[in-house]
Amino acid sequence: MEVLERTAVSPGPELGDEALTGGALIAAVRELADGPLAELADDIDRRGIYPKSMLQRLGELGALEAHMSEPGRPADFGLAIQAMTEVSRVCGATGFMVWCHDVCGVYMEQSGNPALMGEALVKHGRGETMGATGMSNPMKTFAGIETFLLHARKVDGGWRVSGTLPWVSNLGPDHYFGAVADVEGGAEIMFLVHCDAPGVELRNCPSFSAMEGTNTWAVRLTDYFVTAKDLVADPVRPFIGRIRAAFILLQTGMGLGVAQGAIDSMWKVERQLGHVNEFLDDRPDALQGELDDLTARIMALARTPYAADKAFLIDVLDVRAHASELALRAAQSALLHQGARGYLMTSDVQRRVRESHFVAIVTPAIKHLRKEIARLSADEFPA
């Protein structure tokens, strides 16, 4: 994960002072994905090359700020998910890092903290600075799966935080990420951690089976000082209740993209192998129809990402689980359709199988999603 990217990115369309929007944005993201990102995808997956210039280029295009509002331009979660889908279709690791950065933007924009908004948020949206999310442990804690790993105590001028998060992705020496700590005496705080600040140590993680280039580290905090300028939420639980649907909904772009990439690879061998592949389950036309229907559901939900009613949240959890399950099925079917050529380690089909596993286990994993759907459906607790 320490290897730096060595592939140059073509300049692409002239942007001037305005990022692209709508169909023009998606076309530009697709061009980037099918060109330089496709060339780098295997190195990102297996050699640990961090595609920083790709992420920066996506920021220049406007793909990292589509879900945030600006004067004269409303937030468009659907467009953000479509952009993430195009990236994930070619490289699931880069699609995941787009989500990490995007959801950090949600934290900043929704914090109401002037220090995290304004110019800081503009730079974030343009990819001039890089953000991430350390919210796996808090989300699991709120669901009763884990307990908090970061612990804070109140001091003059802020809080001191200590503890270790075992997996935080899209990090670097000048990056930042959102985290939550419980506070002595009760309650919690949510804040940004700056990787270059005193008290922060990035430690190597064990090697993954895929997606080595996500710059994933264990993060150790030792008396890390949090001041008001980095505070996202206090108290935390009402804030999480407000953004959790948006947090989960944004992730669907990863599953949609991995599934679409798998379907595309099935069509590539249809001419040569269709006479025998017709006897397989999960054929590309059927999978494409299911994917298109799921995409339509997600786009409808994306129109109101901050809705908080229980029925809406259950729908969001359901489409997120469906996207994971569809990515798994499509990737496995693509391997069967391609046969031996799809079993080569250099095959994009083989990589996509491993990417689909990640989509299924990253927080919230399929089992986490089903647990929450069951809880909400049984009306155990108020939403």
Summary of the structure (lengths in Angstrom):
residues: 383
radius of gyration: 20.3
end to end distance: 39.5
largest distance: 72.8
contacts: 1368
relative contact order: 0.12
helix: 55%
strand: 15%
